[in-house]
C-alpha cells in the first residue's frame, strides 16, 4: 500500500521525535550519574593534597549515607505508619 506524501512526512516526524526523546532522556540520566560520581569522588578537591581529597570523599559519602537514613526514617515514621 502506497503512502501519501503527508503520511510519509508524518511518519518521518514521528520517527525523529522517538529518536530525539530517547536521546534526551538517556543523556540527561547519564549527565546526572556522571555529575554525582564526580561529586562523591571529590574531583573538585585539590588532587595534590591527599588529606583534602580523601577528607572530601569521606565527608560526602557519610553525608549521602545520612540523607538516605534520614529519608528512610521519615518515610517509615510518617508515611508508612499505618
mmCIF file as gemmi writes it, N, C-alpha and C atoms, coordinates in Angstrom:
data_model
loop_
_atom_site.group_PDB
_atom_site.id
_atom_site.type_symbol
_atom_site.label_atom_id
_atom_site.label_alt_id
_atom_site.label_comp_id
_atom_site.label_asym_id
_atom_site.label_entity_id
_atom_site.label_seq_id
_atom_site.pdbx_PDB_ins_code
_atom_site.Cartn_x
_atom_site.Cartn_y
_atom_site.Cartn_z
_atom_site.occupancy
_atom_site.B_iso_or_equiv
_atom_site.pdbx_formal_charge
_atom_site.auth_seq_id
_atom_site.auth_asym_id
_atom_site.pdbx_PDB_model_num
ATOM 1 N N . UNK Axp A 1 ? 0.836 -1.169 0 1 0 ? 1 A 1
ATOM 2 C CA . UNK Axp A 1 ? 0 0 0 1 0 ? 1 A 1
ATOM 3 C C . UNK Axp A 1 ? 0.891 1.247 0 1 0 ? 1 A 1
ATOM 4 N N . UNK Axp A 2 ? 0.639 2.136 -0.911 1 0 ? 2 A 1
ATOM 5 C CA . UNK Axp A 2 ? 1.448 3.34 -1.077 1 0 ? 2 A 1
ATOM 6 C C . UNK Axp A 2 ? 0.954 4.439 -0.152 1 0 ? 2 A 1
ATOM 7 N N . UNK Axp A 3 ? 1.911 5.087 0.539 1 0 ? 3 A 1
ATOM 8 C CA . UNK Axp A 3 ? 1.563 6.175 1.452 1 0 ? 3 A 1
ATOM 9 C C . UNK Axp A 3 ? 1.487 7.497 0.693 1 0 ? 3 A 1
ATOM 10 N N . UNK Axp A 4 ? 0.65 8.361 1.178 1 0 ? 4 A 1
ATOM 11 C CA . UNK Axp A 4 ? 0.576 9.7 0.613 1 0 ? 4 A 1
ATOM 12 C C . UNK Axp A 4 ? 1.77 10.51 1.114 1 0 ? 4 A 1
ATOM 13 N N . UNK Axp A 5 ? 2.091 11.612 0.455 1 0 ? 5 A 1
ATOM 14 C CA . UNK Axp A 5 ? 3.215 12.438 0.934 1 0 ? 5 A 1
ATOM 15 C C . UNK Axp A 5 ? 3.007 12.941 2.357 1 0 ? 5 A 1
ATOM 16 N N . UNK Axp A 6 ? 1.778 13.215 2.721 1 0 ? 6 A 1
ATOM 17 C CA . UNK Axp A 6 ? 1.504 13.673 4.087 1 0 ? 6 A 1
ATOM 18 C C . UNK Axp A 6 ? 1.782 12.572 5.101 1 0 ? 6 A 1
ATOM 19 N N . UNK Axp A 7 ? 1.397 11.342 4.765 1 0 ? 7 A 1
ATOM 20 C CA . UNK Axp A 7 ? 1.643 10.211 5.664 1 0 ? 7 A 1
ATOM 21 C C . UNK Axp A 7 ? 3.134 9.928 5.791 1 0 ? 7 A 1
ATOM 22 N N . UNK Axp A 8 ? 3.853 10.036 4.685 1 0 ? 8 A 1
ATOM 23 C CA . UNK Axp A 8 ? 5.296 9.816 4.71 1 0 ? 8 A 1
ATOM 24 C C . UNK Axp A 8 ? 5.972 10.861 5.601 1 0 ? 8 A 1
ATOM 25 N N . UNK Axp A 9 ? 5.585 12.129 5.434 1 0 ? 9 A 1
ATOM 26 C CA . UNK Axp A 9 ? 6.144 13.198 6.242 1 0 ? 9 A 1
ATOM 27 C C . UNK Axp A 9 ? 5.793 13.008 7.719 1 0 ? 9 A 1
ATOM 28 N N . UNK Axp A 10 ? 4.561 12.617 8.011 1 0 ? 10 A 1
ATOM 29 C CA . UNK Axp A 10 ? 4.144 12.381 9.394 1 0 ? 10 A 1
ATOM 30 C C . UNK Axp A 10 ? 4.955 11.249 10.014 1 0 ? 10 A 1
ATOM 31 N N . UNK Axp A 11 ? 5.211 10.197 9.259 1 0 ? 11 A 1
ATOM 32 C CA . UNK Axp A 11 ? 5.996 9.072 9.771 1 0 ? 11 A 1
ATOM 33 C C . UNK Axp A 11 ? 7.428 9.503 10.068 1 0 ? 11 A 1
ATOM 34 N N . UNK Axp A 12 ? 8.015 10.333 9.187 1 0 ? 12 A 1
ATOM 35 C CA . UNK Axp A 12 ? 9.371 10.837 9.426 1 0 ? 12 A 1
ATOM 36 C C . UNK Axp A 12 ? 9.421 11.667 10.714 1 0 ? 12 A 1
ATOM 37 N N . UNK Axp A 13 ? 8.416 12.501 10.911 1 0 ? 13 A 1
ATOM 38 C CA . UNK Axp A 13 ? 8.371 13.334 12.112 1 0 ? 13 A 1
ATOM 39 C C . UNK Axp A 13 ? 8.244 12.467 13.362 1 0 ? 13 A 1
ATOM 40 N N . UNK Axp A 14 ? 7.376 11.465 13.316 1 0 ? 14 A 1
ATOM 41 C CA . UNK Axp A 14 ? 7.206 10.568 14.467 1 0 ? 14 A 1
ATOM 42 C C . UNK Axp A 14 ? 8.494 9.809 14.774 1 0 ? 14 A 1
ATOM 43 N N . UNK Axp A 15 ? 9.178 9.347 13.735 1 0 ? 15 A 1
ATOM 44 C CA . UNK Axp A 15 ? 10.446 8.64 13.947 1 0 ? 15 A 1
ATOM 45 C C . UNK Axp A 15 ? 11.491 9.558 14.569 1 0 ? 15 A 1
ATOM 46 N N . UNK Axp A 16 ? 11.556 10.8 14.073 1 0 ? 16 A 1
ATOM 47 C CA . UNK Axp A 16 ? 12.531 11.755 14.598 1 0 ? 16 A 1
ATOM 48 C C . UNK Axp A 16 ? 12.229 12.089 16.062 1 0 ? 16 A 1
ATOM 49 N N . UNK Axp A 17 ? 10.965 12.264 16.396 1 0 ? 17 A 1
ATOM 50 C CA . UNK Axp A 17 ? 10.582 12.557 17.78 1 0 ? 17 A 1
ATOM 51 C C . UNK Axp A 17 ? 10.942 11.389 18.691 1 0 ? 17 A 1
ATOM 52 N N . UNK Axp A 18 ? 10.688 10.173 18.244 1 0 ? 18 A 1
ATOM 53 C CA . UNK Axp A 18 ? 11.021 8.989 19.045 1 0 ? 18 A 1
ATOM 54 C C . UNK Axp A 18 ? 12.533 8.908 19.288 1 0 ? 18 A 1
ATOM 55 N N . UNK Axp A 19 ? 13.326 9.153 18.27 1 0 ? 19 A 1
ATOM 56 C CA . UNK Axp A 19 ? 14.789 9.109 18.423 1 0 ? 19 A 1
ATOM 57 C C . UNK Axp A 19 ? 15.286 10.219 19.333 1 0 ? 19 A 1
ATOM 58 N N . UNK Axp A 20 ? 14.753 11.429 19.173 1 0 ? 20 A 1
ATOM 59 C CA . UNK Axp A 20 ? 15.197 12.555 20 1 0 ? 20 A 1
ATOM 60 C C . UNK Axp A 20 ? 14.809 12.375 21.458 1 0 ? 20 A 1
ATOM 61 N N . UNK Axp A 21 ? 13.626 11.865 21.719 1 0 ? 21 A 1
ATOM 62 C CA . UNK Axp A 21 ? 13.198 11.697 23.102 1 0 ? 21 A 1
ATOM 63 C C . UNK Axp A 21 ? 14.035 10.647 23.818 1 0 ? 21 A 1
ATOM 64 N N . UNK Axp A 22 ? 14.423 9.587 23.136 1 0 ? 22 A 1
ATOM 65 C CA . UNK Axp A 22 ? 15.289 8.586 23.753 1 0 ? 22 A 1
ATOM 66 C C . UNK Axp A 22 ? 16.66 9.171 24.043 1 0 ? 22 A 1
ATOM 67 N N . UNK Axp A 23 ? 17.181 9.96 23.128 1 0 ? 23 A 1
ATOM 68 C CA . UNK Axp A 23 ? 18.497 10.559 23.309 1 0 ? 23 A 1
ATOM 69 C C . UNK Axp A 23 ? 18.486 11.547 24.467 1 0 ? 23 A 1
ATOM 70 N N . UNK Axp A 24 ? 17.472 12.374 24.55 1 0 ? 24 A 1
ATOM 71 C CA . UNK Axp A 24 ? 17.401 13.371 25.61 1 0 ? 24 A 1
ATOM 72 C C . UNK Axp A 24 ? 17.29 12.696 26.971 1 0 ? 24 A 1
ATOM 73 N N . UNK Axp A 25 ? 16.416 11.71 27.103 1 0 ? 25 A 1
ATOM 74 C CA . UNK Axp A 25 ? 16.247 11.014 28.372 1 0 ? 25 A 1
ATOM 75 C C . UNK Axp A 25 ? 17.499 10.286 28.802 1 0 ? 25 A 1
ATOM 76 N N . UNK Axp A 26 ? 18.137 9.628 27.878 1 0 ? 26 A 1
ATOM 77 C CA . UNK Axp A 26 ? 19.341 8.872 28.2 1 0 ? 26 A 1
ATOM 78 C C . UNK Axp A 26 ? 20.492 9.806 28.544 1 0 ? 26 A 1
ATOM 79 N N . UNK Axp A 27 ? 20.653 10.859 27.776 1 0 ? 27 A 1
ATOM 80 C CA . UNK Axp A 27 ? 21.786 11.74 28.023 1 0 ? 27 A 1
ATOM 81 C C . UNK Axp A 27 ? 21.626 12.505 29.336 1 0 ? 27 A 1
ATOM 82 N N . UNK Axp A 28 ? 20.411 12.878 29.694 1 0 ? 28 A 1
ATOM 83 C CA . UNK Axp A 28 ? 20.234 13.596 30.96 1 0 ? 28 A 1
ATOM 84 C C . UNK Axp A 28 ? 20.499 12.674 32.145 1 0 ? 28 A 1
ATOM 85 N N . UNK Axp A 29 ? 20.075 11.44 32.053 1 0 ? 29 A 1
ATOM 86 C CA . UNK Axp A 29 ? 20.365 10.491 33.135 1 0 ? 29 A 1
ATOM 87 C C . UNK Axp A 29 ? 21.864 10.227 33.224 1 0 ? 29 A 1
ATOM 88 N N . UNK Axp A 30 ? 22.517 10.134 32.094 1 0 ? 30 A 1
ATOM 89 C CA . UNK Axp A 30 ? 23.958 9.906 32.086 1 0 ? 30 A 1
ATOM 90 C C . UNK Axp A 30 ? 24.686 11.095 32.703 1 0 ? 30 A 1
ATOM 91 N N . UNK Axp A 31 ? 24.245 12.319 32.375 1 0 ? 31 A 1
ATOM 92 C CA . UNK Axp A 31 ? 24.868 13.511 32.946 1 0 ? 31 A 1
ATOM 93 C C . UNK Axp A 31 ? 24.699 13.566 34.453 1 0 ? 31 A 1
ATOM 94 N N . UNK Axp A 32 ? 23.513 13.224 34.943 1 0 ? 32 A 1
ATOM 95 C CA . UNK Axp A 32 ? 23.27 13.232 36.394 1 0 ? 32 A 1
ATOM 96 C C . UNK Axp A 32 ? 24.16 12.198 37.073 1 0 ? 32 A 1
ATOM 97 N N . UNK Axp A 33 ? 24.265 11.006 36.487 1 0 ? 33 A 1
ATOM 98 C CA . UNK Axp A 33 ? 25.099 9.956 37.074 1 0 ? 33 A 1
ATOM 99 C C . UNK Axp A 33 ? 26.568 10.359 37.087 1 0 ? 33 A 1
ATOM 100 N N . UNK Axp A 34 ? 27.048 10.945 35.992 1 0 ? 34 A 1
ATOM 101 C CA . UNK Axp A 34 ? 28.451 11.365 35.944 1 0 ? 34 A 1
ATOM 102 C C . UNK Axp A 34 ? 28.719 12.516 36.908 1 0 ? 34 A 1
ATOM 103 N N . UNK Axp A 35 ? 27.76 13.424 37.035 1 0 ? 35 A 1
ATOM 104 C CA . UNK Axp A 35 ? 27.926 14.538 37.968 1 0 ? 35 A 1
ATOM 105 C C . UNK Axp A 35 ? 27.973 14.034 39.404 1 0 ? 35 A 1
ATOM 106 N N . UNK Axp A 36 ? 27.104 13.085 39.731 1 0 ? 36 A 1
ATOM 107 C CA . UNK Axp A 36 ? 27.086 12.522 41.082 1 0 ? 36 A 1
ATOM 108 C C . UNK Axp A 36 ? 28.383 11.77 41.366 1 0 ? 36 A 1
ATOM 109 N N . UNK Axp A 37 ? 28.854 11.02 40.376 1 0 ? 37 A 1
ATOM 110 C CA . UNK Axp A 37 ? 30.102 10.283 40.541 1 0 ? 37 A 1
ATOM 111 C C . UNK Axp A 37 ? 31.267 11.247 40.774 1 0 ? 37 A 1
ATOM 112 N N . UNK Axp A 38 ? 31.313 12.321 40.003 1 0 ? 38 A 1
ATOM 113 C CA . UNK Axp A 38 ? 32.37 13.309 40.172 1 0 ? 38 A 1
ATOM 114 C C . UNK Axp A 38 ? 32.291 14.016 41.513 1 0 ? 38 A 1
ATOM 115 N N . UNK Axp A 39 ? 31.074 14.248 41.977 1 0 ? 39 A 1
ATOM 116 C CA . UNK Axp A 39 ? 30.899 14.928 43.267 1 0 ? 39 A 1
ATOM 117 C C . UNK Axp A 39 ? 31.374 14.047 44.413 1 0 ? 39 A 1
ATOM 118 N N . UNK Axp A 40 ? 30.955 12.791 44.414 1 0 ? 40 A 1
ATOM 119 C CA . UNK Axp A 40 ? 31.324 11.887 45.506 1 0 ? 40 A 1
ATOM 120 C C . UNK Axp A 40 ? 32.815 11.558 45.469 1 0 ? 40 A 1
ATOM 121 N N . UNK Axp A 41 ? 33.404 11.472 44.27 1 0 ? 41 A 1
ATOM 122 C CA . UNK Axp A 41 ? 34.825 11.139 44.189 1 0 ? 41 A 1
ATOM 123 C C . UNK Axp A 41 ? 35.733 12.358 44.374 1 0 ? 41 A 1
ATOM 124 N N . UNK Axp A 42 ? 35.151 13.509 44.684 1 0 ? 42 A 1
ATOM 125 C CA . UNK Axp A 42 ? 35.886 14.737 45.02 1 0 ? 42 A 1
ATOM 126 C C . UNK Axp A 42 ? 36.781 15.206 43.879 1 0 ? 42 A 1
ATOM 127 N N . UNK Axp A 43 ? 36.233 15.242 42.679 1 0 ? 43 A 1
ATOM 128 C CA . UNK Axp A 43 ? 37.012 15.74 41.542 1 0 ? 43 A 1
ATOM 129 C C . UNK Axp A 43 ? 37.315 17.226 41.661 1 0 ? 43 A 1
ATOM 130 N N . UNK Axp A 44 ? 36.495 17.954 42.419 1 0 ? 44 A 1
ATOM 131 C CA . UNK Axp A 44 ? 36.712 19.394 42.561 1 0 ? 44 A 1
ATOM 132 C C . UNK Axp A 44 ? 37.717 19.731 43.661 1 0 ? 44 A 1
ATOM 133 N N . UNK Axp A 45 ? 38.135 18.742 44.443 1 0 ? 45 A 1
ATOM 134 C CA . UNK Axp A 45 ? 39.125 18.979 45.505 1 0 ? 45 A 1
ATOM 135 C C . UNK Axp A 45 ? 40.53 18.987 44.9 1 0 ? 45 A 1
ATOM 136 N N . UNK Axp A 46 ? 41.476 19.551 45.649 1 0 ? 46 A 1
ATOM 137 C CA . UNK Axp A 46 ? 42.863 19.592 45.203 1 0 ? 46 A 1
ATOM 138 C C . UNK Axp A 46 ? 43.415 18.167 45.138 1 0 ? 46 A 1
ATOM 139 N N . UNK Axp A 47 ? 43.729 17.712 43.936 1 0 ? 47 A 1
ATOM 140 C CA . UNK Axp A 47 ? 44.18 16.332 43.754 1 0 ? 47 A 1
ATOM 141 C C . UNK Axp A 47 ? 45.607 16.105 44.256 1 0 ? 47 A 1
ATOM 142 N N . UNK Axp A 48 ? 46.351 17.169 44.492 1 0 ? 48 A 1
ATOM 143 C CA . UNK Axp A 48 ? 47.711 17.03 45.001 1 0 ? 48 A 1
ATOM 144 C C . UNK Axp A 48 ? 47.757 16.916 46.519 1 0 ? 48 A 1
ATOM 145 N N . UNK Axp A 49 ? 46.675 17.242 47.183 1 0 ? 49 A 1
ATOM 146 C CA . UNK Axp A 49 ? 46.611 17.178 48.646 1 0 ? 49 A 1
ATOM 147 C C . UNK Axp A 49 ? 45.784 15.954 49.041 1 0 ? 49 A 1
ATOM 148 N N . UNK Axp A 50 ? 46.44 14.895 49.456 1 0 ? 50 A 1
ATOM 149 C CA . UNK Axp A 50 ? 45.728 13.636 49.735 1 0 ? 50 A 1
ATOM 150 C C . UNK Axp A 50 ? 44.743 13.783 50.878 1 0 ? 50 A 1
ATOM 151 N N . UNK Axp A 51 ? 45.06 14.6 51.872 1 0 ? 51 A 1
ATOM 152 C CA . UNK Axp A 51 ? 44.158 14.757 53.019 1 0 ? 51 A 1
ATOM 153 C C . UNK Axp A 51 ? 42.864 15.458 52.599 1 0 ? 51 A 1
ATOM 154 N N . UNK Axp A 52 ? 42.978 16.489 51.775 1 0 ? 52 A 1
ATOM 155 C CA . UNK Axp A 52 ? 41.774 17.182 51.307 1 0 ? 52 A 1
ATOM 156 C C . UNK Axp A 52 ? 40.936 16.275 50.408 1 0 ? 52 A 1
ATOM 157 N N . UNK Axp A 53 ? 41.607 15.55 49.524 1 0 ? 53 A 1
ATOM 158 C CA . UNK Axp A 53 ? 40.899 14.67 48.598 1 0 ? 53 A 1
ATOM 159 C C . UNK Axp A 53 ? 40.135 13.58 49.357 1 0 ? 53 A 1
ATOM 160 N N . UNK Axp A 54 ? 40.806 12.884 50.258 1 0 ? 54 A 1
ATOM 161 C CA . UNK Axp A 54 ? 40.149 11.792 50.976 1 0 ? 54 A 1
ATOM 162 C C . UNK Axp A 54 ? 39.173 12.309 52.036 1 0 ? 54 A 1
ATOM 163 N N . UNK Axp A 55 ? 39.476 13.445 52.643 1 0 ? 55 A 1
ATOM 164 C CA . UNK Axp A 55 ? 38.532 14.031 53.594 1 0 ? 55 A 1
ATOM 165 C C . UNK Axp A 55 ? 37.235 14.43 52.912 1 0 ? 55 A 1
ATOM 166 N N . UNK Axp A 56 ? 37.353 15 51.708 1 0 ? 56 A 1
ATOM 167 C CA . UNK Axp A 56 ? 36.161 15.378 50.948 1 0 ? 56 A 1
ATOM 168 C C . UNK Axp A 56 ? 35.359 14.143 50.555 1 0 ? 56 A 1
ATOM 169 N N . UNK Axp A 57 ? 36.045 13.116 50.094 1 0 ? 57 A 1
ATOM 170 C CA . UNK Axp A 57 ? 35.349 11.877 49.711 1 0 ? 57 A 1
ATOM 171 C C . UNK Axp A 57 ? 34.609 11.268 50.9 1 0 ? 57 A 1
ATOM 172 N N . UNK Axp A 58 ? 35.296 11.144 52.014 1 0 ? 58 A 1
ATOM 173 C CA . UNK Axp A 58 ? 34.69 10.538 53.207 1 0 ? 58 A 1
ATOM 174 C C . UNK Axp A 58 ? 33.507 11.365 53.688 1 0 ? 58 A 1
ATOM 175 N N . UNK Axp A 59 ? 33.67 12.673 53.732 1 0 ? 59 A 1
ATOM 176 C CA . UNK Axp A 59 ? 32.585 13.542 54.175 1 0 ? 59 A 1
ATOM 177 C C . UNK Axp A 59 ? 31.361 13.448 53.274 1 0 ? 59 A 1
ATOM 178 N N . UNK Axp A 60 ? 31.568 13.407 51.977 1 0 ? 60 A 1
ATOM 179 C CA . UNK Axp A 60 ? 30.436 13.338 51.059 1 0 ? 60 A 1
ATOM 180 C C . UNK Axp A 60 ? 29.746 11.978 51.109 1 0 ? 60 A 1
ATOM 181 N N . UNK Axp A 61 ? 30.507 10.92 51.283 1 0 ? 61 A 1
ATOM 182 C CA . UNK Axp A 61 ? 29.901 9.585 51.396 1 0 ? 61 A 1
ATOM 183 C C . UNK Axp A 61 ? 29.101 9.484 52.695 1 0 ? 61 A 1
ATOM 184 N N . UNK Axp A 62 ? 29.667 9.987 53.8 1 0 ? 62 A 1
ATOM 185 C CA . UNK Axp A 62 ? 28.928 9.973 55.069 1 0 ? 62 A 1
ATOM 186 C C . UNK Axp A 62 ? 27.672 10.828 54.981 1 0 ? 62 A 1
ATOM 187 N N . UNK Axp A 63 ? 27.749 11.952 54.288 1 0 ? 63 A 1
ATOM 188 C CA . UNK Axp A 63 ? 26.57 12.793 54.092 1 0 ? 63 A 1
ATOM 189 C C . UNK Axp A 63 ? 25.493 12.078 53.294 1 0 ? 63 A 1
ATOM 190 N N . UNK Axp A 64 ? 25.895 11.364 52.262 1 0 ? 64 A 1
ATOM 191 C CA . UNK Axp A 64 ? 24.937 10.596 51.454 1 0 ? 64 A 1
ATOM 192 C C . UNK Axp A 64 ? 24.279 9.504 52.289 1 0 ? 64 A 1
ATOM 193 N N . UNK Axp A 65 ? 25.068 8.809 53.1 1 0 ? 65 A 1
ATOM 194 C CA . UNK Axp A 65 ? 24.518 7.768 53.972 1 0 ? 65 A 1
ATOM 195 C C . UNK Axp A 65 ? 23.531 8.381 54.972 1 0 ? 65 A 1
ATOM 196 N N . UNK Axp A 66 ? 23.872 9.548 55.534 1 0 ? 66 A 1
ATOM 197 C CA . UNK Axp A 66 ? 22.99 10.225 56.476 1 0 ? 66 A 1
ATOM 198 C C . UNK Axp A 66 ? 21.666 10.612 55.821 1 0 ? 66 A 1
ATOM 199 N N . UNK Axp A 67 ? 21.726 11.144 54.617 1 0 ? 67 A 1
ATOM 200 C CA . UNK Axp A 67 ? 20.499 11.546 53.917 1 0 ? 67 A 1
ATOM 201 C C . UNK Axp A 67 ? 19.615 10.334 53.639 1 0 ? 67 A 1
ATOM 202 N N . UNK Axp A 68 ? 20.207 9.233 53.208 1 0 ? 68 A 1
ATOM 203 C CA . UNK Axp A 68 ? 19.437 8.014 52.943 1 0 ? 68 A 1
ATOM 204 C C . UNK Axp A 68 ? 18.789 7.506 54.226 1 0 ? 68 A 1
ATOM 205 N N . UNK Axp A 69 ? 19.551 7.507 55.324 1 0 ? 69 A 1
ATOM 206 C CA . UNK Axp A 69 ? 18.995 7.058 56.606 1 0 ? 69 A 1
ATOM 207 C C . UNK Axp A 69 ? 17.88 7.971 57.083 1 0 ? 69 A 1
ATOM 208 N N . UNK Axp A 70 ? 18.054 9.284 56.919 1 0 ? 70 A 1
ATOM 209 C CA . UNK Axp A 70 ? 17.03 10.236 57.341 1 0 ? 70 A 1
ATOM 210 C C . UNK Axp A 70 ? 15.746 10.078 56.528 1 0 ? 70 A 1
ATOM 211 N N . UNK Axp A 71 ? 15.878 9.954 55.225 1 0 ? 71 A 1
ATOM 212 C CA . UNK Axp A 71 ? 14.69 9.778 54.375 1 0 ? 71 A 1
ATOM 213 C C . UNK Axp A 71 ? 13.982 8.472 54.722 1 0 ? 71 A 1
ATOM 214 N N . UNK Axp A 72 ? 14.741 7.407 54.946 1 0 ? 72 A 1
ATOM 215 C CA . UNK Axp A 72 ? 14.152 6.129 55.326 1 0 ? 72 A 1
ATOM 216 C C . UNK Axp A 72 ? 13.403 6.252 56.652 1 0 ? 72 A 1
ATOM 217 N N . UNK Axp A 73 ? 14.007 6.885 57.619 1 0 ? 73 A 1
ATOM 218 C CA . UNK Axp A 73 ? 13.372 7.072 58.921 1 0 ? 73 A 1
ATOM 219 C C . UNK Axp A 73 ? 12.081 7.884 58.796 1 0 ? 73 A 1
ATOM 220 N N . UNK Axp A 74 ? 12.142 8.992 58.057 1 0 ? 74 A 1
ATOM 221 C CA . UNK Axp A 74 ? 10.952 9.827 57.901 1 0 ? 74 A 1
ATOM 222 C C . UNK Axp A 74 ? 9.838 9.097 57.152 1 0 ? 74 A 1
ATOM 223 N N . UNK Axp A 75 ? 10.19 8.336 56.135 1 0 ? 75 A 1
ATOM 224 C CA . UNK Axp A 75 ? 9.178 7.566 55.411 1 0 ? 75 A 1
ATOM 225 C C . UNK Axp A 75 ? 8.519 6.522 56.313 1 0 ? 75 A 1
ATOM 226 N N . UNK Axp A 76 ? 9.35 5.809 57.071 1 0 ? 76 A 1
ATOM 227 C CA . UNK Axp A 76 ? 8.79 4.778 57.961 1 0 ? 76 A 1
ATOM 228 C C . UNK Axp A 76 ? 7.964 5.383 59.078 1 0 ? 76 A 1
ATOM 229 N N . UNK Axp A 77 ? 8.354 6.556 59.581 1 0 ? 77 A 1
ATOM 230 C CA . UNK Axp A 77 ? 7.647 7.181 60.699 1 0 ? 77 A 1
ATOM 231 C C . UNK Axp A 77 ? 6.345 7.843 60.276 1 0 ? 77 A 1
ATOM 232 N N . UNK Axp A 78 ? 6.359 8.592 59.192 1 0 ? 78 A 1
ATOM 233 C CA . UNK Axp A 78 ? 5.21 9.432 58.858 1 0 ? 78 A 1
ATOM 234 C C . UNK Axp A 78 ? 4.386 8.929 57.666 1 0 ? 78 A 1
ATOM 235 N N . UNK Axp A 79 ? 4.971 8.241 56.742 1 0 ? 79 A 1
ATOM 236 C CA . UNK Axp A 79 ? 4.238 7.82 55.548 1 0 ? 79 A 1
ATOM 237 C C . UNK Axp A 79 ? 3.721 6.395 55.681 1 0 ? 79 A 1
ATOM 238 N N . UNK Axp A 80 ? 4.591 5.498 56.104 1 0 ? 80 A 1
ATOM 239 C CA . UNK Axp A 80 ? 4.225 4.089 56.165 1 0 ? 80 A 1
ATOM 240 C C . UNK Axp A 80 ? 3.675 3.681 57.516 1 0 ? 80 A 1
ATOM 241 N N . UNK Axp A 81 ? 3.408 4.619 58.4 1 0 ? 81 A 1
ATOM 242 C CA . UNK Axp A 81 ? 2.893 4.33 59.723 1 0 ? 81 A 1
ATOM 243 C C . UNK Axp A 81 ? 1.38 4.133 59.633 1 0 ? 81 A 1
ATOM 244 N N . UNK Axp A 82 ? 0.988 2.94 59.372 1 0 ? 82 A 1
ATOM 245 C CA . UNK Axp A 82 ? -0.434 2.787 59.209 1 0 ? 82 A 1
ATOM 246 C C . UNK Axp A 82 ? -0.837 1.418 59.451 1 0 ? 82 A 1
